[in-house]
Amino acid sequence: MELQFEQIAIFVFVTGLIGYLTYRKCRQAILAERANAHERNQEQENKEVFLAGGGLTWVFVAGSITLTNLSTDQLVGMNGNQMALLAWWEFAAVFGLIVLAKVFLPIYYRYNCTTTTELLEKRYNNHHIRALISVMFLLGNIFIFLPSILYGGSLFMKEMFGLETVPLMALAVAFAIAGAAYAVIGGLRAVAISDTYSGFLLLSLALVVVWLCLSAINFDFTGIPAERLTLIGGSDSPIPWHTLLTGMIFIQVYYWSTNQTITQRAMASPNVKEAQKGVLTAAAIRLLIIPPIIVLPGIVSYKLYGDIGDAAYGRIVGDVLPLWMSGMFAAALAAAVLTSFNSILNSSSALYICDIHEKYFASEKKTNVPLLNLLVTAAFIIIALCLVPIWAQSESLINLVQKLYGLISMPILSCFAVGLLFKNVDYRAAICAVLIGCSYYGFTQFREAQPEHWHYIHHMFVTLWLSIGSALAINRFVFGNRAELSWAATSEI
């Protein structure tokens, strides 16, 4: 497909319009922020940059959560599997969002948290456990999510527009620079507002793509293998049915309820009720809209092109959309890449500044948060760009992301589970348990010679309970403490 002037013009116009509308919405708040910056203490400064001053209404919470998660690693990666099974990630996500709304959010607001890891400090009464989990979140963000988003977005643009002569890295650099602008200049407020505008456009056009894809095959799925159409996966499939009964649920609880990139949006509302409305709206979108757009184009592409992997979505979108609409869709998808990228940048910066820098490296003088945010963001971007060529060698983007993230997700979730359910647990026991969980999962998944073994989602389930059991056992037999049940929602702060 040859790139046309009309596509470029529409792409530039829509991208500019989203940026302008975001600026208009943020302008008054940003001016007020700059005027009052000298009057705020460090905690207020952090909340303004990283929690939008607590000013996000439920509409922007729902929009930002939806688009932060819905990016090229979902659209490109899930459609790249070219099978219906991947819809289970979205169905299970509904459960994770409900847990966030009904269980975790009231606790975060009760403890007045800026980062999810701040809750751990208050429950374990020690900052080191907060710093360790922040480092683990940062490792996942910098080495897994940021480079995978840049790679997926760049690959989509190459496939959709047929940009064979444009290096993948050139597109990745463009995405990185544009995404950083939102995160650095406007903070979370700009990120969330641009997410919402972009999300409405992307979801609308993605549904149009689904309709056009189905029309391209006259709604006839004959000739497509049954294993690509079923929702009951066999043991050799990406999601065997029995994993839905073990690790899948806990993966969702971890991602939606403890992951700073997601929960940061819900923690930025004026009150918990407003935040819950936004999260439950995002859950409804996840249930009703997201599943068809992340599997049906991939299935149709299998019938049209065969097994082409992660290139499927970009190719079929370029083929079925009319010229003028392809430029608009590219702008919406680019916005999704930018917002997912800048969301992770903003949350990563929050984790580093609030949990690590201010506790271990800052002097008594108030931290210049905007300047430090700029420097930290630049460092994260450079690392992510260096990793893009490595991600370009992956066979399946989404499967690799999920498998790698298991290395830290269940040990982190175990730390939250023990901290929220028990008191009188030594923080050192929790740290040891995290290290045991990481070691177990890493050994089972990444050793060179792997015999026939369980699916990685089953191992994530075992990792979670091994970590929880280890924390309680070490606390009792090494540090001599007897853990007591004490649910965080009702215990004293």
RODO-2510 file (C-alpha; in nm, 4 decimals, decimal comma):
residues 493
     n   res          X          Y          Z
     1     m     0,0000     0,0000     0,0000
     2     e     0,1551     0,3297    -0,1046
     3     l     0,1374     0,6144     0,1419
     4     q    -0,0889     0,8935     0,0132
     5     f    -0,0960     1,2658     0,0863
     6     e    -0,4574     1,2347     0,2023
     7     q    -0,3587     0,9818     0,4680
     8     i    -0,0755     1,1999     0,5921
     9     a    -0,2955     1,5100     0,6060
    10     i    -0,5714     1,3371     0,8034
    11     f    -0,3181     1,1725     1,0347
    12     v    -0,1532     1,5065     1,1135
    13     f    -0,4884     1,6851     1,1552
    14     v    -0,6383     1,4297     1,3954
    15     t    -0,3175     1,3994     1,5969
    16     g    -0,2944     1,7776     1,6242
    17     l    -0,6628     1,8064     1,7189
    18     i    -0,6237     1,5602     2,0066
    19     g    -0,3188     1,7519     2,1286
    20     y    -0,5010     2,0870     2,1024
    21     l    -0,8122     1,9657     2,2854
    22     t    -0,5930     1,8191     2,5589
    23     y    -0,4052     2,1492     2,5920
    24     r    -0,7317     2,3453     2,6124
    25     k    -0,8638     2,1182     2,8840
    26     c    -0,5394     2,1264     3,0835
    27     r    -0,4343     2,4884     3,0279
    28     q    -0,6115     2,6489     3,3213
    29     a    -0,5038     2,3772     3,5635
    30     i    -0,1413     2,3897     3,4441
    31     l    -0,1264     2,7692     3,4847
    32     a    -0,2714     2,7417     3,8346
    33     e    -0,0202     2,4711     3,9176
    34     r     0,2747     2,6855     3,8112
    35     a     0,1422     2,9860     4,0014
    36     n     0,1023     2,7926     4,3254
    37     a     0,4041     2,5626     4,2946
    38     h     0,6092     2,7594     4,5503
    39     e     0,3313     2,7327     4,8102
    40     r     0,2936     2,3527     4,8009
    41     n     0,4809     2,1083     5,0186
    42     q     0,6519     1,8017     4,8735
    43     e     0,3492     1,5719     4,9127
    44     q     0,1165     1,8233     4,7434
    45     e     0,3682     1,8716     4,4606
    46     n     0,3833     1,4974     4,4004
    47     k     0,0051     1,4642     4,3982
    48     e    -0,0295     1,7480     4,1480
    49     v     0,2174     1,5973     3,8999
    50     f     0,1360     1,2301     3,9487
    51     l    -0,2300     1,2328     4,0615
    52     a    -0,3583     1,5375     3,8692
    53     g    -0,4253     1,7121     4,1996
    54     g    -0,7114     1,4682     4,2628
    55     g    -0,9121     1,6285     3,9846
    56     l    -1,0048     1,3442     3,7474
    57     t    -1,3788     1,2822     3,7069
    58     w    -1,5115     0,9305     3,6441
    59     v    -1,5238     0,9909     3,2674
    60     f    -1,1500     1,0551     3,2465
    61     v    -1,0714     0,7711     3,4896
    62     a    -1,2625     0,5267     3,2668
    63     g    -1,1132     0,6660     2,9458
    64     s    -0,7577     0,6674     3,0736
    65     i    -0,7717     0,3166     3,2224
    66     t    -0,9205     0,1811     2,8994
    67     l    -0,6650     0,3314     2,6646
    68     t    -0,3654     0,2857     2,8936
    69     n    -0,4183    -0,0878     2,8611
    70     l    -0,5468    -0,0925     2,5025
    71     s    -0,2431    -0,0325     2,2876
    72     t    -0,0455    -0,2103     2,0199
    73     d     0,0591    -0,4947     2,2506
    74     q    -0,3147    -0,5773     2,2710
    75     l    -0,4345    -0,4858     1,9208
    76     v    -0,1249    -0,6091     1,7403
    77     g    -0,0210    -0,8835     1,9822
    78     m    -0,3599    -1,0423     2,0492
    79     n    -0,4777    -1,0230     1,6893
    80     g    -0,1369    -1,1631     1,5972
    81     n    -0,2315    -1,4929     1,7638
    82     q    -0,5195    -1,5119     1,5133
    83     m    -0,7477    -1,7054     1,7473
    84     a    -1,0516    -1,6386     1,9692
    85     l    -0,8886    -1,7709     2,2872
    86     l    -0,7114    -1,4434     2,3557
    87     a    -1,0492    -1,2872     2,4434
    88     w    -1,0163    -1,4576     2,7824
    89     w    -0,7593    -1,1975     2,8861
    90     e    -1,0311    -0,9332     2,8482
    91     f    -1,3137    -1,1329     3,0081
    92     a    -1,0937    -1,2061     3,3093
    93     a    -0,9911    -0,8393     3,3251
    94     v    -1,3483    -0,7493     3,4189
    95     f    -1,3024    -0,9432     3,7424
    96     g    -0,9743    -0,7619     3,8114
    97     l    -1,1380    -0,4207     3,7648
    98     i    -1,4246    -0,5099     3,9984
    99     v    -1,1714    -0,6150     4,2641
   100     l    -0,9930    -0,2808     4,2166
   101     a    -1,3168    -0,0856     4,2553
   102     k    -1,4633    -0,2735     4,5499
   103     v    -1,1594    -0,3965     4,7440
   104     f    -0,8403    -0,2000     4,6733
   105     l    -0,9606     0,1537     4,5959
   106     p    -1,1253     0,2131     4,9350
   107     i    -0,7980     0,1079     5,0996
   108     y    -0,5796     0,3302     4,8800
   109     y    -0,7994     0,6305     4,9546
   110     r    -0,8190     0,5475     5,3231
   111     y    -0,4406     0,5403     5,3457
   112     n    -0,4077     0,8531     5,1245
   113     c    -0,1600     0,6862     4,8864
   114     t     0,0232     0,8521     4,5966
   115     t     0,1699     0,5205     4,4780
   116     t     0,0384     0,1688     4,5358
   117     t     0,3654     0,0804     4,7042
   118     e     0,3068     0,3511     4,9661
   119     l     0,0384     0,1201     5,1038
   120     l     0,3034    -0,1455     5,1645
   121     e     0,5177     0,0973     5,3630
   122     k     0,2233     0,1815     5,5868
   123     r     0,1167    -0,1808     5,6358
   124     y     0,4662    -0,3206     5,7010
   125     n     0,5785    -0,0018     5,8763
   126     n     0,9012     0,0025     5,6765
   127     h     1,0128     0,1911     5,3677
   128     h     1,2546    -0,0707     5,2335
   129     i     0,9733    -0,3046     5,1280
   130     r     0,8143    -0,0147     4,9406
   131     a     1,1408     0,0592     4,7610
   132     l     1,1990    -0,3053     4,6643
   133     i     0,8536    -0,3462     4,5076
   134     s     0,8935    -0,0112     4,3297
   135     v     1,2194    -0,1335     4,1776
   136     m     1,0433    -0,4484     4,0573
   137     f     0,7622    -0,2441     3,9030
   138     l     1,0237    -0,0245     3,7351
   139     l     1,2098    -0,3232     3,5933
   140     g     0,8864    -0,4519     3,4400
   141     n     0,7952    -0,1116     3,2981
   142     i     1,1372    -0,0262     3,1564
   143     f     1,2439    -0,3653     3,0223
   144     i     0,9070    -0,5151     2,9220
   145     f     0,6221    -0,2696     2,8654
   146     l     0,7943     0,0417     2,7280
   147     p     1,0011    -0,1340     2,4570
   148     s     0,7155    -0,3720     2,3638
   149     i     0,4772    -0,0776     2,3125
   150     l     0,7286     0,1069     2,0968
   151     y     0,7947    -0,2061     1,8917
   152     g     0,4259    -0,2920     1,8478
   153     g     0,3308     0,0613     1,7434
   154     s     0,6164     0,0900     1,4975
   155     l     0,5405    -0,2502     1,3455
   156     f     0,1748    -0,1562     1,2991
   157     m     0,2641     0,1649     1,1152
   158     k     0,5062    -0,0183     0,8860
   159     e     0,2501    -0,2858     0,7989
   160     m    -0,0473    -0,0544     0,7590
   161     f     0,1249     0,2013     0,5378
   162     g     0,3764    -0,0280     0,3717
   163     l     0,6747     0,1702     0,5022
   164     e     0,9348    -0,0882     0,4047
   165     t     1,2070     0,1727     0,3577
   166     v     1,1515     0,3416     0,6952
   167     p     1,3609     0,1853     0,9754
   168     l     1,1626     0,0472     1,2680
   169     m     1,3819     0,2437     1,5082
   170     a     1,2974     0,5743     1,3391
   171     l     0,9284     0,5177     1,4094
   172     a     1,0060     0,4050     1,7641
   173     v     1,2062     0,7232     1,8322
   174     a     0,9200     0,9394     1,7013
   175     f     0,6712     0,7642     1,9286
   176     a     0,9025     0,7945     2,2282
   177     i     0,9615     1,1689     2,1886
   178     a     0,5952     1,2526     2,1332
   179     g     0,4800     1,0328     2,4214
   180     a     0,7298     1,1842     2,6611
   181     a     0,5986     1,5336     2,5876
   182     y     0,2622     1,4541     2,7447
   183     a     0,4153     1,2835     3,0487
   184     v     0,6665     1,5608     3,1212
   185     i     0,4778     1,8780     3,0303
   186     g     0,1258     1,7973     3,1430
   187     g     0,1696     1,5235     3,4029
   188     l    -0,1095     1,2760     3,4708
   189     r    -0,3841     1,5275     3,3920
   190     a    -0,2708     1,5660     3,0296
   191     v    -0,2149     1,1920     2,9994
   192     a    -0,5642     1,1049     3,1241
   193     i    -0,7434     1,3661     2,9136
   194     s    -0,5625     1,2720     2,5926
   195     d    -0,6326     0,9057     2,6766
   196     t    -1,0049     0,9738     2,6894
   197     y    -1,0253     1,1688     2,3634
   198     s    -0,8071     0,9163     2,1837
   199     g    -0,9911     0,6238     2,3374
   200     f    -1,3300     0,7310     2,2100
   201     l    -1,1916     0,7674     1,8580
   202     l    -0,9941     0,4419     1,8677
   203     l    -1,2783     0,2275     2,0011
   204     s    -1,5196     0,3687     1,7444
   205     l    -1,2850     0,3051     1,4523
   206     a    -1,1777    -0,0352     1,5850
   207     l    -1,5425    -0,1464     1,5798
   208     v    -1,5673    -0,0220     1,2209
   209     v    -1,2604    -0,2339     1,1392
   210     v    -1,4305    -0,5396     1,2898
   211     w    -1,7402    -0,4849     1,0723
   212     l    -1,5347    -0,4324     0,7572
   213     c    -1,3220    -0,7399     0,8297
   214     l    -1,6293    -0,9577     0,8704
   215     s    -1,7778    -0,8080     0,5537
   216     a    -1,4572    -0,8922     0,3674
   217     i    -1,5254    -1,2641     0,4211
   218     n    -1,9068    -1,2264     0,3990
   219     f    -1,9312    -1,3317     0,7638
   220     d    -1,8230    -1,6805     0,6555
   221     f    -1,5758    -1,8527     0,8886
   222     t    -1,5560    -2,1775     0,6947
   223     g    -1,2045    -2,2902     0,6226
   224     i    -1,0706    -2,1524     0,9510
   225     p    -0,9465    -2,4339     1,1814
   226     a    -1,1739    -2,5054     1,4771
   227     e    -0,8937    -2,4469     1,7279
   228     r    -0,8776    -2,0839     1,6135
   229     l    -1,2482    -2,0268     1,6753
   230     t    -1,3010    -2,2030     2,0073
   231     l    -1,2977    -2,0431     2,3517
   232     i    -1,2001    -2,3733     2,5154
   233     g    -0,8258    -2,4057     2,4784
   234     g    -0,6400    -2,7339     2,4758
   235     s    -0,3267    -2,7997     2,6781
   236     d    -0,1013    -2,6907     2,3906
   237     s    -0,2882    -2,3631     2,3261
   238     p    -0,1823    -2,0144     2,4486
   239     i    -0,4575    -2,0279     2,7150
   240     p    -0,5489    -2,3846     2,8177
   241     w    -0,8960    -2,3935     2,9747
   242     h    -0,7635    -2,5116     3,3120
   243     t    -0,5452    -2,1999     3,3533
   244     l    -0,8686    -2,0031     3,3959
   245     l    -0,9102    -2,1868     3,7265
   246     t    -0,5603    -2,1176     3,8599
   247     g    -0,3320    -1,8272     3,7716
   248     m    -0,5491    -1,6252     3,5315
   249     i    -0,7628    -1,4647     3,8036
   250     f    -0,4619    -1,3658     4,0129
   251     i    -0,2843    -1,2191     3,7101
   252     q    -0,5821    -0,9874     3,6665
   253     v    -0,5954    -0,8910     4,0335
   254     y    -0,2269    -0,8039     4,0209
   255     y    -0,2459    -0,6041     3,6981
   256     w    -0,5606    -0,4033     3,7664
   257     s    -0,5375    -0,3614     4,1445
   258     t    -0,1696    -0,3181     4,2350
   259     n    -0,0029    -0,2015     3,9126
   260     q     0,0822     0,1690     3,9511
   261     t     0,0216     0,2453     3,5826
   262     i    -0,3452     0,1450     3,6119
   263     t    -0,4350     0,2336     3,9690
   264     q    -0,2733     0,5772     3,9424
   265     r    -0,5692     0,6928     3,7309
   266     a    -0,8234     0,5665     3,9815
   267     m    -0,6325     0,7238     4,2713
   268     a    -0,6536     1,0680     4,1037
   269     s    -1,0250     1,1334     4,1577
   270     p    -1,1691     1,3758     4,4156
   271     n    -1,3093     1,0843     4,6181
   272     v    -1,3410     0,7067     4,6152
   273     k    -1,7002     0,7060     4,4845
   274     e    -1,6007     0,9020     4,1736
   275     a    -1,3059     0,6694     4,1180
   276     q    -1,5243     0,3589     4,1527
   277     k    -1,7679     0,4899     3,8910
   278     g    -1,4803     0,5314     3,6476
   279     v    -1,3350     0,1863     3,7154
   280     l    -1,6712     0,0091     3,6793
   281     t    -1,7343     0,1950     3,3535
   282     a    -1,3966     0,0729     3,2292
   283     a    -1,5015    -0,2807     3,3291
   284     a    -1,8199    -0,2516     3,1205
   285     i    -1,6163    -0,1349     2,8185
   286     r    -1,3802    -0,4271     2,8712
   287     l    -1,6669    -0,6757     2,8704
   288     l    -1,8763    -0,5418     2,5829
   289     i    -1,6399    -0,3701     2,3380
   290     i    -1,2799    -0,4874     2,3719
   291     p    -1,3062    -0,8667     2,3068
   292     p    -1,4260    -0,8481     1,9421
   293     i    -1,1696    -0,5868     1,8411
   294     i    -0,8721    -0,7859     1,9733
   295     v    -0,9572    -1,1226     1,8157
   296     l    -1,1911    -1,0973     1,5152
   297     p    -0,9581    -0,9038     1,2775
   298     g    -0,6841    -1,1567     1,3525
   299     i    -0,9114    -1,4524     1,2824
   300     v    -1,0283    -1,2985     0,9552
   301     s    -0,6673    -1,2257     0,8571
   302     y    -0,5875    -1,5956     0,9004
   303     k    -0,8486    -1,6791     0,6388
   304     l    -0,7250    -1,4077     0,4030
   305     y    -0,3460    -1,4298     0,4472
   306     g    -0,2681    -1,7427     0,6479
   307     d    -0,0558    -1,7540     0,9630
   308     i     0,1329    -1,4211     0,9526
   309     g     0,1630    -1,3527     1,3271
   310     d     0,1973    -0,9992     1,4627
   311     a     0,1818    -0,8461     1,1136
   312     a    -0,1866    -0,9496     1,0838
   313     y    -0,3571    -0,6450     1,2316
   314     g    -0,1657    -0,3781     1,0431
   315     r    -0,2105    -0,5581     0,7119
   316     i    -0,5846    -0,6176     0,7382
   317     v    -0,6553    -0,2662     0,8658
   318     g    -0,4629    -0,1245     0,5700
   319     d    -0,6628    -0,3445     0,3309
   320     v    -1,0205    -0,2979     0,4587
   321     l    -1,0277     0,0692     0,5550
   322     p    -1,0924     0,3346     0,2902
   323     l    -0,8047     0,5728     0,2298
   324     w    -0,9393     0,8674     0,4295
   325     m    -1,0335     0,6503     0,7258
   326     s    -0,6966     0,4740     0,7379
   327     g    -0,5263     0,8037     0,8151
   328     m    -0,7742     0,8673     1,0953
   329     f    -0,7292     0,5170     1,2353
   330     a    -0,3512     0,5519     1,2220
   331     a    -0,3839     0,8726     1,4249
   332     a    -0,6051     0,6974     1,6793
   333     l    -0,3673     0,4013     1,7045
   334     a    -0,0692     0,6344     1,7304
   335     a    -0,2513     0,8131     2,0118
   336     a    -0,3047     0,4783     2,1830
   337     v     0,0665     0,4042     2,1578
   338     l     0,1518     0,7499     2,2890
   339     t    -0,0923     0,7368     2,5785
   340     s     0,0086     0,3869     2,6862
   341     f     0,3728     0,4862     2,6582
   342     n     0,3368     0,8140     2,8441
   343     s     0,1140     0,6527     3,1085
   344     i     0,3868     0,4032     3,1920
   345     l     0,6491     0,6785     3,1831
   346     n     0,4463     0,8922     3,4248
   347     s     0,3833     0,6047     3,6657
   348     s     0,7489     0,4939     3,6476
   349     s     0,8647     0,8449     3,7254
   350     a     0,6217     0,8554     4,0201
   351     l     0,7597     0,5293     4,1553
   352     y     1,1202     0,6435     4,1284
   353     i     1,0726     0,9961     4,2655
   354     c     0,8258     0,9195     4,5454
   355     d     0,9515     0,5791     4,6553
   356     i     1,3246     0,5850     4,5879
   357     h     1,4768     0,9260     4,5186
   358     e     1,3042     1,1241     4,7948
   359     k     1,3806     0,8560     5,0542
   360     y     1,7370     0,7645     4,9640
   361     f     1,8936     1,0414     4,7555
   362     a     1,7154     1,3710     4,8210
   363     s     1,8603     1,6333     5,0502
   364     e     1,6528     1,8258     5,3039
   365     k     1,5777     2,0805     5,0324
   366     k     1,2477     2,0348     4,8482
   367     t     1,2841     1,8215     4,5341
   368     n     1,2333     1,9972     4,2006
   369     v     0,9798     1,7411     4,0796
   370     p     0,9270     1,8756     3,7226
   371     l     1,3026     1,8839     3,6511
   372     l     1,3684     1,5434     3,8056
   373     n     1,0676     1,4063     3,6174
   374     l     1,2242     1,5265     3,2912
   375     l     1,5631     1,3671     3,3633
   376     v     1,4191     1,0360     3,4812
   377     t     1,1837     1,0164     3,1838
   378     a     1,4714     1,0751     2,9414
   379     a     1,6720     0,7933     3,1009
   380     f     1,3796     0,5499     3,0807
   381     i     1,3205     0,6348     2,7148
   382     i     1,6835     0,5714     2,6174
   383     i     1,6786     0,2289     2,7837
   384     a     1,3479     0,1361     2,6175
   385     l     1,4705     0,2379     2,2724
   386     c     1,7836     0,0271     2,3124
   387     l     1,5623    -0,2769     2,3776
   388     v     1,3315    -0,2359     2,0758
   389     p     1,5568    -0,4433     1,8425
   390     i     1,5503    -0,7280     2,0950
   391     w     1,1703    -0,7254     2,1083
   392     a     1,1590    -0,7243     1,7290
   393     q     1,2931    -1,0817     1,7413
   394     s     0,9972    -1,2172     1,9422
   395     e     0,7642    -1,4726     1,7811
   396     s     0,4509    -1,3522     1,9643
   397     l     0,4449    -1,0110     2,1285
   398     i     0,1583    -1,0649     2,3718
   399     n     0,2617    -1,4146     2,4833
   400     l     0,6180    -1,2997     2,5549
   401     v     0,4922    -0,9958     2,7508
   402     q     0,2660    -1,2100     2,9686
   403     k     0,5297    -1,4783     3,0274
   404     l     0,8038    -1,2328     3,1228
   405     y     0,5785    -1,0333     3,3518
   406     g     0,5092    -1,3465     3,5540
   407     l     0,8644    -1,3167     3,6851
   408     i     0,7616    -1,0249     3,9077
   409     s     0,3808    -1,0127     3,9137
   410     m     0,2996    -1,2973     4,1533
   411     p     0,5802    -1,2207     4,4016
   412     i     0,4580    -0,8595     4,4109
   413     l     0,0953    -0,9680     4,4572
   414     s     0,1991    -1,1959     4,7439
   415     c     0,3560    -0,8971     4,9180
   416     f     0,0278    -0,7045     4,8924
   417     a    -0,1772    -1,0081     5,0025
   418     v     0,0281    -1,0681     5,3168
   419     g     0,0429    -0,6982     5,3989
   420     l    -0,3314    -0,6443     5,3615
   421     l    -0,4477    -0,9647     5,5309
   422     f    -0,2059    -0,9829     5,8248
   423     k    -0,0331    -0,7681     6,0820
   424     n     0,2811    -0,8404     6,2822
   425     v     0,4695    -0,9581     5,9713
   426     d     0,8343    -0,8552     5,9525
   427     y     0,9144    -0,6740     5,6278
   428     r     1,2262    -0,8870     5,5864
   429     a     1,0094    -1,1995     5,5679
   430     a     0,8108    -1,0415     5,2844
   431     i     1,1303    -0,9463     5,1015
   432     c     1,2683    -1,3001     5,1330
   433     a     0,9397    -1,4412     5,0025
   434     v     0,9509    -1,2111     4,6996
   435     l     1,3016    -1,3327     4,6167
   436     i     1,1953    -1,6970     4,6586
   437     g     0,8963    -1,6461     4,4277
   438     c     1,1059    -1,4776     4,1582
   439     s     1,3670    -1,7533     4,1781
   440     y     1,1099    -2,0313     4,1484
   441     y     0,9328    -1,8794     3,8493
   442     g     1,2580    -1,7900     3,6763
   443     f     1,3931    -2,1429     3,7214
   444     t     1,0787    -2,3088     3,5829
   445     q     1,0427    -2,0790     3,2819
   446     f     1,3849    -1,9695     3,1665
   447     r     1,6231    -2,2606     3,2164
   448     e     1,7853    -2,3724     2,8933
   449     a     1,6644    -2,7356     2,8823
   450     q     1,2942    -2,7419     2,9603
   451     p     1,1260    -3,0825     2,9719
   452     e     0,7493    -3,1183     2,9316
   453     h     0,6094    -2,8865     3,1969
   454     w     0,3037    -2,7005     3,3148
   455     h     0,1786    -2,3935     3,1387
   456     y     0,3399    -2,0735     3,2678
   457     i     0,0054    -1,9504     3,4071
   458     h    -0,0063    -2,2574     3,6362
   459     h     0,3449    -2,1759     3,7516
   460     m     0,2325    -1,8213     3,8291
   461     f    -0,0391    -1,9680     4,0533
   462     v     0,2170    -2,1838     4,2353
   463     t     0,4542    -1,8860     4,2611
   464     l     0,1872    -1,6791     4,4378
   465     w     0,1086    -1,9382     4,7050
   466     l     0,4738    -2,0334     4,7477
   467     s     0,5558    -1,6672     4,8120
   468     i     0,2698    -1,6178     5,0594
   469     g     0,3555    -1,9394     5,2449
   470     s     0,7248    -1,8487     5,2532
   471     a     0,6539    -1,5030     5,3989
   472     l     0,4417    -1,6442     5,6811
   473     a     0,6829    -1,9318     5,7522
   474     i     0,9942    -1,7104     5,7585
   475     n     0,8113    -1,4558     5,9731
   476     r     0,7249    -1,7288     6,2275
   477     f     1,0311    -1,9515     6,2335
   478     v     1,3124    -1,7072     6,1483
   479     f     1,1948    -1,3814     6,3046
   480     g     0,9770    -1,5331     6,5773
   481     n     0,6607    -1,3366     6,4953
   482     r     0,3113    -1,4815     6,4860
   483     a     0,1108    -1,3224     6,2029
   484     e    -0,2405    -1,2121     6,2952
   485     l    -0,5316    -1,1717     6,0566
   486     s    -0,6077    -0,8016     6,0216
   487     w    -0,7844    -0,6850     5,7052
   488     a    -0,6473    -0,3450     5,6020
   489     a    -0,9904    -0,1984     5,5277
   490     t    -1,0933    -0,2215     5,8940
   491     s    -0,7655    -0,2049     6,0869
   492     e    -0,6254     0,1177     6,2283
   493     i    -0,3783     0,3145     6,0171
***
